[in-house]
């Protein structure tokens, strides 16, 4: 494991190793020492949880962080290429964590530098570290990853978190229900891959009957920034809104997850129910990202 670019690059065994290490680090972070190691955070797009949880993960393990947050005030504004920026940052750091609006950017950078590269989101393509923390959250809440019923809800076309999660869960024989407006359905190439892997799924546009069967409801924001046409966004922005009242007949073990930020797709009255698990999910990002950093830097035990 030299880089982390896509969930498709990870075997089930490697996923389970990372989950085990994240659990161990949650209990005892002092077992890993990344002092004198430097992480470069190259964030060409906005981020709160991903960037800050990576910084927290690195610092809690004794490492240091240098960060480029957006391109304002950097040489990117002068026309510097992605390759040149990355090659310079690799001279300043031991590992690069990057987010970029263009699909494939992280893999491209990994081919330009000699330090490990972590994809923290590349356009509408993949977000593997989010999927790994999602898996950690799921196994903590359900006790297993095997054979779960998952409803993925919202923006499935542009939602890189659900793209990665579909691949991440595939080795564990899930059953998916994809709930989205027709204009935001899961990309056909992902559906094709799931068919080849023998993973059952349903596609729906209505949410109501899906709720009672789910072990996990994974809700996503309708992403205004991904829409080329503002009018199309306005048509679907409130397609699904999860309320506490909707959860009265769900399974006792069911948990609502969301990669955050939320806008209005989960009302705040859900926060006080036993099913809300998205803030725990956000916290789990620190432990999983510690496991990723330690593994890629060769310090995993």
C-alpha positions as CSV (number, residue, x, y, z in Angstrom):
1,X,0.0,0.0,0.0
2,X,2.1,2.9,-1.3
3,X,-0.8,5.4,-1.9
4,X,-4.5,5.5,-1.2
5,X,-6.3,6.7,-4.4
6,X,-9.4,4.5,-4.8
7,X,-11.3,1.9,-2.8
8,X,-10.9,-0.3,-5.8
9,X,-7.2,-0.5,-5.0
10,X,-7.8,-2.1,-1.6
11,X,-8.4,-5.8,-0.9
12,X,-10.9,-6.9,1.7
13,X,-7.9,-8.1,3.8
14,X,-6.3,-4.6,3.7
15,X,-9.6,-3.0,4.6
16,X,-9.9,-5.2,7.6
17,X,-6.3,-4.4,8.6
18,X,-7.0,-0.7,8.5
19,X,-10.2,-1.2,10.5
20,X,-8.4,-3.2,13.2
21,X,-5.6,-0.5,13.4
22,X,-8.2,2.3,13.7
23,X,-9.8,0.5,16.6
24,X,-6.5,0.0,18.3
25,X,-5.5,3.6,17.8
26,X,-8.8,4.8,19.2
27,X,-8.0,2.9,22.4
28,X,-4.3,3.8,22.5
29,X,-3.0,6.4,20.1
30,X,0.4,6.5,21.9
31,X,1.5,3.3,20.2
32,X,2.4,5.2,17.0
33,X,5.0,8.0,16.9
34,X,5.1,10.2,13.8
35,X,7.3,12.9,15.4
36,X,9.6,14.5,12.8
37,X,7.2,13.5,10.1
38,X,5.4,16.2,8.0
39,X,2.1,15.9,6.2
40,X,1.4,18.3,3.3
41,X,-2.4,19.1,3.0
42,X,-3.1,20.3,-0.6
43,X,-6.7,21.3,-0.6
44,X,-7.7,23.0,-3.8
45,X,-11.4,22.7,-2.7
46,X,-13.1,23.6,0.5
47,X,-13.1,21.2,3.4
48,X,-13.9,21.2,7.1
49,X,-14.0,17.6,8.5
50,X,-11.6,15.9,6.0
51,X,-8.8,18.5,6.3
52,X,-9.2,19.1,10.1
53,X,-9.5,15.4,11.0
54,X,-6.4,14.7,9.0
55,X,-4.5,17.5,10.7
56,X,-5.8,16.3,14.1
57,X,-4.8,12.7,13.3
58,X,-1.3,13.7,12.3
59,X,-0.8,16.0,15.3
60,X,-2.2,13.6,17.8
61,X,0.4,11.1,16.6
62,X,3.2,13.7,17.1
63,X,3.6,14.8,13.5
64,X,3.5,18.2,11.8
65,X,1.3,19.7,9.1
66,X,1.8,22.2,6.4
67,X,-1.3,23.2,4.5
68,X,-2.4,24.9,1.3
69,X,-6.1,25.8,1.8
70,X,-7.5,26.9,-1.5
71,X,-5.4,28.6,-4.1
72,X,-5.7,32.2,-3.1
73,X,-2.3,33.7,-2.4
74,X,-0.5,30.7,-3.8
75,X,1.6,30.2,-7.0
76,X,-1.4,28.4,-8.5
77,X,-2.8,31.9,-9.2
78,X,0.4,32.7,-11.1
79,X,-0.2,29.7,-13.3
80,X,1.9,27.0,-11.6
81,X,0.9,23.5,-12.7
82,X,-0.5,20.8,-10.4
83,X,2.6,18.7,-11.1
84,X,5.0,21.4,-10.1
85,X,3.1,22.3,-6.9
86,X,3.0,18.6,-5.9
87,X,6.7,18.0,-6.7
88,X,7.7,20.9,-4.5
89,X,5.4,19.9,-1.7
90,X,6.9,16.4,-1.8
91,X,10.3,18.0,-1.1
92,X,8.8,19.6,2.0
93,X,6.9,16.6,3.4
94,X,6.7,12.9,4.0
95,X,3.1,12.4,2.7
96,X,0.7,14.4,0.7
97,X,-3.1,14.5,1.4
98,X,-4.9,16.3,-1.4
99,X,-8.4,17.3,-2.6
100,X,-8.9,18.6,-6.1
101,X,-11.9,19.4,-8.2
102,X,-10.7,17.3,-11.2
103,X,-11.3,13.6,-11.3
104,X,-8.1,11.6,-11.5
105,X,-6.0,14.4,-10.0
106,X,-4.8,12.4,-7.0
107,X,-3.7,9.4,-9.1
108,X,-1.9,11.8,-11.5
109,X,0.0,13.4,-8.5
110,X,0.9,10.0,-7.2
111,X,2.7,9.4,-10.5
112,X,4.7,12.6,-10.2
113,X,6.1,12.3,-6.6
114,X,8.0,9.8,-4.5
115,X,6.1,10.2,-1.3
116,X,2.7,8.6,-0.5
117,X,-0.4,10.4,-1.8
118,X,-3.8,10.2,-0.2
119,X,-6.9,11.1,-2.2
120,X,-9.1,13.3,0.0
121,X,-11.6,13.7,-2.8
122,X,-11.2,14.2,-6.6
123,X,-14.2,15.9,-8.1
124,X,-17.2,13.6,-8.3
125,X,-15.0,10.5,-8.5
126,X,-13.8,9.0,-5.2
127,X,-13.3,9.8,-1.6
128,X,-11.6,6.6,-0.2
129,X,-10.7,7.9,3.3
130,X,-14.3,8.9,3.9
131,X,-15.4,5.4,2.9
132,X,-12.9,3.8,5.2
133,X,-14.1,5.9,8.2
134,X,-17.7,5.0,7.1
135,X,-16.8,1.3,7.3
136,X,-15.3,1.8,10.7
137,X,-18.5,3.6,11.8
138,X,-20.7,0.9,10.4
139,X,-18.9,-2.0,12.0
140,X,-18.8,-0.1,15.3
141,X,-22.6,0.5,15.2
142,X,-23.7,-2.9,13.7
143,X,-21.0,-5.3,14.9
144,X,-20.4,-6.5,11.4
145,X,-19.9,-5.5,7.8
146,X,-21.4,-8.7,6.4
147,X,-24.8,-8.8,4.6
148,X,-26.1,-5.4,5.6
149,X,-29.0,-3.6,4.0
150,X,-28.0,-0.1,3.1
151,X,-30.1,2.7,1.7
152,X,-28.0,5.3,-0.1
153,X,-30.0,8.5,-0.4
154,X,-29.7,11.8,-2.3
155,X,-27.1,12.8,-4.8
156,X,-25.7,9.5,-6.1
157,X,-24.5,11.0,-9.4
158,X,-22.0,13.5,-8.1
159,X,-21.6,12.1,-4.6
160,X,-18.1,10.7,-4.5
161,X,-18.6,9.4,-0.9
162,X,-21.3,7.0,-2.1
163,X,-19.3,6.0,-5.1
164,X,-16.4,4.9,-2.9
165,X,-18.7,3.3,-0.3
166,X,-20.4,1.1,-2.9
167,X,-17.0,-0.4,-3.8
168,X,-15.8,-0.5,-0.2
169,X,-18.8,-2.6,0.9
170,X,-18.9,-4.9,-2.1
171,X,-16.5,-7.5,-0.6
172,X,-18.9,-7.9,2.3
173,X,-22.0,-8.9,0.3
174,X,-24.4,-6.0,1.1
175,X,-27.8,-5.3,-0.3
176,X,-28.2,-1.7,-1.6
177,X,-31.2,0.4,-2.2
178,X,-30.3,3.6,-4.2
179,X,-32.8,6.4,-3.6
180,X,-32.3,9.5,-5.8
181,X,-34.1,11.7,-8.3
182,X,-33.8,10.3,-11.8
183,X,-31.4,13.0,-12.7
184,X,-29.0,12.0,-9.8
185,X,-28.9,8.2,-10.1
186,X,-25.8,6.2,-9.4
187,X,-23.5,6.2,-12.4
188,X,-24.1,3.4,-14.8
189,X,-20.4,2.2,-14.7
190,X,-20.8,1.6,-10.9
191,X,-24.0,-0.3,-11.4
192,X,-22.3,-2.4,-14.0
193,X,-19.5,-3.2,-11.7
194,X,-21.9,-4.1,-8.9
195,X,-23.7,-6.5,-11.3
196,X,-20.4,-8.1,-12.2
197,X,-19.6,-8.6,-8.5
198,X,-23.0,-10.1,-7.9
199,X,-24.1,-7.4,-5.5
200,X,-27.9,-7.0,-5.4
201,X,-29.4,-3.5,-5.6
202,X,-32.6,-1.6,-6.3
203,X,-33.1,1.9,-7.7
204,X,-35.9,4.0,-6.3
205,X,-37.1,7.6,-6.5
206,X,-39.3,7.4,-3.4
207,X,-37.9,7.0,0.1
208,X,-40.8,5.9,2.3
209,X,-40.9,2.1,1.9
210,X,-37.1,1.9,2.0
211,X,-36.7,3.2,5.6
212,X,-38.1,0.2,7.5
213,X,-35.8,-2.3,5.9
214,X,-32.5,-0.5,6.3
215,X,-29.7,-1.2,8.7
216,X,-27.9,1.9,7.5
217,X,-29.4,5.0,6.0
218,X,-26.6,6.9,4.3
219,X,-27.9,10.4,3.5
220,X,-26.1,12.8,1.2
221,X,-26.4,16.4,0.4
222,X,-27.7,17.6,-3.0
223,X,-24.5,19.3,-4.0
224,X,-25.2,22.7,-5.5
225,X,-21.5,23.2,-6.5
226,X,-21.6,20.2,-8.8
227,X,-24.6,21.4,-10.9
228,X,-23.7,23.1,-14.1
229,X,-27.3,24.4,-14.3
230,X,-28.7,26.2,-11.2
231,X,-32.3,25.6,-12.3
232,X,-31.7,21.8,-12.2
233,X,-30.4,22.1,-8.7
234,X,-33.5,24.1,-7.6
235,X,-35.7,21.3,-8.9
236,X,-34.1,18.6,-6.7
237,X,-32.5,20.3,-3.7
238,X,-35.3,19.3,-1.3
239,X,-36.0,15.9,-2.8
240,X,-35.5,14.0,0.5
241,X,-35.7,15.3,4.0
242,X,-35.3,12.9,6.9
243,X,-37.2,13.8,10.0
244,X,-37.6,12.1,13.4
245,X,-41.2,11.2,12.6
246,X,-40.1,9.2,9.6
247,X,-38.0,6.9,11.9
248,X,-40.8,5.6,14.1
249,X,-41.0,2.1,12.4
250,X,-37.3,1.5,11.6
251,X,-35.1,-1.4,12.9
252,X,-33.7,-0.9,16.4
253,X,-30.2,-1.2,15.1
254,X,-30.7,1.3,12.3
255,X,-28.3,4.2,12.1
256,X,-28.4,7.4,10.0
257,X,-25.1,8.4,8.6
258,X,-24.1,11.5,6.6
259,X,-20.6,12.6,5.5
260,X,-21.6,16.2,6.3
261,X,-22.1,19.1,5.9
262,X,-25.8,18.8,6.0
263,X,-28.1,21.6,4.7
264,X,-31.7,20.6,5.3
265,X,-31.7,16.9,4.3
266,X,-31.7,15.8,8.0
267,X,-33.7,17.9,10.4
268,X,-32.2,18.7,13.7
269,X,-34.9,16.7,15.6
270,X,-33.2,13.6,14.3
271,X,-30.1,14.5,16.4
272,X,-31.9,13.6,19.6
273,X,-32.9,10.1,18.4
274,X,-31.1,6.9,19.0
275,X,-30.6,6.6,15.3
276,X,-28.4,9.7,14.7
277,X,-24.8,8.6,14.3
278,X,-23.3,11.2,12.0
279,X,-21.4,13.1,14.7
280,X,-19.8,9.8,15.9
281,X,-19.0,9.2,12.2
282,X,-17.2,12.5,12.0
283,X,-15.2,11.7,15.1
284,X,-14.2,8.3,13.7
285,X,-12.5,10.2,10.9
286,X,-9.6,10.9,13.2
287,X,-9.0,7.3,14.2
288,X,-9.2,5.9,10.6
289,X,-7.0,8.7,9.2
290,X,-4.5,8.0,11.9
291,X,-4.5,4.4,10.7
292,X,-4.0,5.5,7.1
293,X,-1.2,7.8,7.9
294,X,0.6,5.3,10.0
295,X,0.2,2.6,7.4
296,X,1.4,4.7,4.5
297,X,4.4,6.0,6.5
298,X,5.4,2.5,7.4
299,X,4.8,2.8,11.1
300,X,1.8,0.5,11.5
301,X,2.4,-2.3,14.0
